[in-house]
Each structure stands twice: as C-alpha cells, then as structure tokens.
Amino acid sequence: MGGGKKQSPAQAEKSQSAEATKKEGQKKGERKDQKAKTNISVIIDENQAMNFIKGAKVFTVQELSRQTNVKISAANALLQKLLLKGSVKRVGGYSGHHIYTPA
C-alpha cells in the first residue's frame, strides 16, 4: 500500500554524497588519519629504568612503563624485584596504585 517516504532535500544530498564516496572506494566508517601504534615490549631495559627511577622524586608503575616503553606487568615485576633488593620504597597509594620513591 504506500511506498517509501519522500526524502527531504538534506537527506537526499547526504545519500548522494555517500554513494559518491562509496564509488570512489572509501567506506563510510573508514578513517583517513590513524595513529601509528607504539611499539610496546615485554623485555625491560634495566639501565633505562634505573635512570628514570633515580631522576624521579616519586613515581608509579604506570609512569615507569610509559617511560621505558614496556607493559605495565613487566614494569610491575621489575618494581617488585627492586622492592625486595631495597632499591625502591613504597611510600603510598592503595589497591595496586602504589607510589614509589628511590631508596
């Protein structure tokens, strides 16, 4: 019984531009500018980490991982090892978000 609803001029213009971009090969949801992913490794460079730790008054696991370009789990493992050695001290924080200082 009825047909499709007549589109408003604005909607008709949008559908025309969408069809034109589809013909050019670009998809509707495709992004032109995508950031390059940073290269995050699992192996931590202890010299680079110790330089950062010595230069900081206080720091967190997240800061250490960001500065050394490693995963948070790798930075956390290094911090736990340094805690046992006595190279760093835990001075505050709670629930996994601890704040450390060089000893």
C-alpha positions in Angstrom: 0.0 0.0 0.0 2.1 3.1 0.3 5.7 3.5 -0.8 8.8 4.8 0.7 8.7 8.1 2.4 9.9 11.0 0.3 13.3 12.2 1.5 13.9 15.8 2.5 16.4 17.8 0.3 19.1 17.5 3.1 18.7 13.7 3.3 18.8 13.3 -0.5 22.0 15.3 -0.6 23.6 13.1 2.2 22.6 9.9 0.4 24.1 11.3 -2.9 27.4 12.1 -1.2 27.5 8.7 0.5 27.0 7.0 -2.9 29.7 9.1 -4.4 32.3 8.2 -1.7 31.3 4.6 -2.0 32.1 4.6 -5.7 35.5 6.2 -5.0 36.4 3.2 -2.9 36.3 4.8 0.5 34.0 3.2 3.0 31.7 5.3 5.2 33.3 4.4 8.5 36.9 4.4 7.3 39.3 6.9 8.9 41.9 8.7 6.9 44.3 9.5 9.7 45.1 6.7 12.0 47.8 7.0 14.7 50.7 4.6 14.4 50.8 2.2 17.3 53.7 2.5 19.7 56.0 -0.4 20.0 55.5 -1.8 23.5 57.8 -4.6 24.5 57.9 -7.1 27.4 61.6 -7.0 28.0 62.6 -4.1 30.1 65.9 -2.2 29.8 67.1 -2.1 33.5 69.6 0.7 32.8 66.9 3.0 31.3 64.5 2.1 34.2 67.1 2.9 36.8 67.9 6.2 35.2 64.3 7.1 35.3 63.9 5.9 38.9 67.0 7.8 40.2 65.8 11.0 38.5 62.2 10.9 39.9 61.2 12.0 43.4 58.2 9.7 43.3 56.7 7.6 40.5 54.1 4.9 39.8 54.2 1.7 37.9 52.2 3.4 35.1 54.8 6.2 34.8 57.7 3.7 34.7 56.0 1.6 32.0 55.3 4.7 29.9 58.9 6.0 30.2 60.5 2.6 29.4 58.0 1.6 26.7 57.1 -1.7 28.3 53.9 -3.3 29.5 52.7 -2.4 33.0 53.1 -6.1 34.1 56.8 -6.0 33.1 57.3 -2.7 35.0 55.5 -4.1 38.0 57.7 -7.2 38.0 60.8 -5.1 38.0 59.5 -2.9 40.8 58.7 -5.9 42.9 62.3 -7.2 42.4 63.7 -3.8 43.3 61.5 -3.7 46.4 63.0 -6.9 47.6 66.5 -5.6 46.9 65.7 -2.4 48.7 66.4 -0.1 45.8 63.0 1.5 46.0 60.5 2.1 48.8 56.7 2.1 48.6 55.5 5.4 50.2 51.8 5.5 49.5 48.9 4.5 47.3 46.4 1.7 47.6 44.7 -1.1 45.6 47.5 -1.6 43.1 48.1 2.1 42.5 51.1 2.4 44.7 53.6 5.3 44.8 57.3 4.5 45.0 60.4 6.5 45.7 64.1 5.7 45.1 65.7 4.4 48.3 
